[in-house]
Amino acid sequence: MPDVFWIGLGIAAFGLLLGFFAGARSRDTRTLTGVAIGAYLGVMAAFPLLAIGLATS
């Protein structure tokens, strides 16, 4: 796999981790909700890099 794919995967994992922390610290929402939102935003932010990495492999 090209390096650009792994950069995109790292961005998606960072979004997931950030959502976990935000959900765990919130009083109104659960941790699972924060993880779901973080995963969605992380994948959407990293999608171009993931697509380029998969297309060039």
C-alpha positions, -999 to 999 in steps of 0.1 A, spaced: 0 0 0 12 35 -7 22 58 21 -7 82 13 -32 54 23 -15 50 57 -16 88 63 -53 87 56 -58 58 79 -39 77 106 -62 107 102 -93 85 104 -79 68 136 -71 102 151 -108 113 145 -120 82 162 -97 88 192 -108 124 194 -145 114 193 -138 89 221 -123 115 243 -151 140 235 -178 115 242 -162 103 274 -159 138 288 -194 149 278 -222 148 304 -250 148 279 -239 121 254 -224 86 258 -189 75 247 -204 54 219 -220 84 204 -187 103 205 -169 74 189 -195 72 161 -193 109 153 -155 109 155 -153 78 132 -176 95 107 -158 128 107 -124 111 106 -133 89 76 -149 118 58 -117 139 63 -94 111 53 -115 98 24 -95 115 -5 -62 101 8 -77 66 14 -92 66 -22 -59 77 -38 -40 51 -18 -64 23 -28 -65 34 -64 -27 34 -68 -21 1 -51 
